[in-house]
């Protein structure tokens, strides 16, 4: 399920001209980095309802302290909303995805 979510969100991003690169820095790092117009978004993909492991939480906080955006995505709709918000298609959606208040799937 996680790989299906990941594939659909990556395809959605690439159709909008966003560069998507799988990260292989080691355990704990987000799955993908998305690049667009000088900006970076990191996404950690999870199965629906799955929570990040303690090491992932630690790495995510390190990345955020450096000023980068890191989003946990466990469904296709939230992934698409995160991508839309990242490129400015809808600035209100990312805050809902961050807080977990927008579960459409």
C-alpha positions as CSV (number, residue, x, y, z in Angstrom):
1,X,0.0,0.0,0.0
2,X,2.8,2.4,0.9
3,X,4.5,1.9,-2.5
4,X,1.2,2.6,-4.3
5,X,0.7,5.9,-2.4
6,X,4.3,6.8,-3.1
7,X,4.1,6.1,-6.8
8,X,0.9,8.0,-7.3
9,X,2.2,11.1,-5.4
10,X,5.5,11.1,-7.3
11,X,3.7,10.8,-10.6
12,X,1.4,13.7,-9.6
13,X,4.4,15.8,-8.7
14,X,6.4,15.0,-11.8
15,X,3.5,16.0,-14.0
16,X,3.7,19.4,-12.5
17,X,7.4,19.7,-13.3
18,X,8.7,18.9,-9.8
19,X,11.9,17.0,-9.5
20,X,11.4,14.0,-7.2
21,X,14.4,12.1,-5.9
22,X,14.5,9.0,-3.6
23,X,16.8,9.6,-0.6
24,X,19.3,6.9,0.3
25,X,21.2,8.7,3.2
26,X,20.4,5.8,5.5
27,X,17.9,4.8,8.1
28,X,15.6,7.5,9.5
29,X,15.7,9.9,6.5
30,X,12.5,10.7,4.6
31,X,11.7,8.6,1.6
32,X,11.8,11.4,-1.0
33,X,13.0,14.9,-1.7
34,X,11.0,17.2,-4.0
35,X,12.6,20.2,-5.7
36,X,10.8,23.1,-7.2
37,X,11.9,26.7,-8.0
38,X,14.6,26.8,-5.3
39,X,12.5,25.1,-2.7
40,X,12.8,21.6,-1.1
41,X,10.0,19.4,0.4
42,X,10.8,16.1,2.1
43,X,8.1,13.5,2.3
44,X,8.0,10.3,4.4
45,X,5.5,7.9,3.0
46,X,3.7,5.5,5.4
47,X,0.9,3.0,5.2
48,X,-2.5,4.4,6.2
49,X,-2.4,5.1,10.0
50,X,1.3,4.1,10.4
51,X,3.4,6.4,12.6
52,X,7.1,7.2,12.1
53,X,9.7,5.3,14.1
54,X,11.6,7.1,16.8
55,X,14.7,7.6,14.6
56,X,12.5,9.0,11.8
57,X,11.0,11.5,14.3
58,X,14.5,12.5,15.4
59,X,15.7,13.0,11.8
60,X,12.5,14.9,10.8
61,X,13.0,17.3,13.6
62,X,16.6,17.9,12.6
63,X,15.6,18.7,9.1
64,X,12.8,21.0,10.3
65,X,15.2,22.8,12.6
66,X,17.2,23.7,9.5
67,X,14.1,25.4,8.0
68,X,13.0,22.7,5.6
69,X,9.5,21.3,5.3
70,X,8.9,17.6,6.1
71,X,5.5,16.0,5.6
72,X,4.3,12.5,6.6
73,X,1.9,11.1,3.9
74,X,-0.2,8.0,4.5
75,X,-2.7,8.5,1.7
76,X,-2.8,9.7,-1.9
77,X,-5.1,12.6,-1.3
78,X,-3.0,14.1,1.4
79,X,0.1,13.6,-0.8
80,X,-1.5,15.4,-3.7
81,X,-2.6,18.3,-1.3
82,X,1.0,18.6,0.0
83,X,2.3,18.8,-3.6
84,X,-0.3,21.4,-4.6
85,X,0.5,23.5,-1.5
86,X,4.3,23.1,-2.1
87,X,4.0,24.8,-5.6
88,X,1.3,27.3,-4.5
89,X,-1.7,25.7,-6.1
90,X,-3.5,25.8,-2.8
91,X,-1.7,27.3,0.2
92,X,-4.4,26.3,2.7
93,X,-4.1,22.6,2.2
94,X,-0.6,22.0,3.6
95,X,-1.5,23.2,7.1
96,X,-4.4,20.7,7.1
97,X,-2.1,17.9,6.0
98,X,0.5,18.8,8.7
99,X,-2.1,18.8,11.4
100,X,-3.8,15.6,10.3
101,X,-7.2,17.3,10.1
102,X,-7.9,16.6,6.4
103,X,-8.5,12.9,5.8
104,X,-10.5,12.5,2.6
105,X,-9.6,8.9,1.8
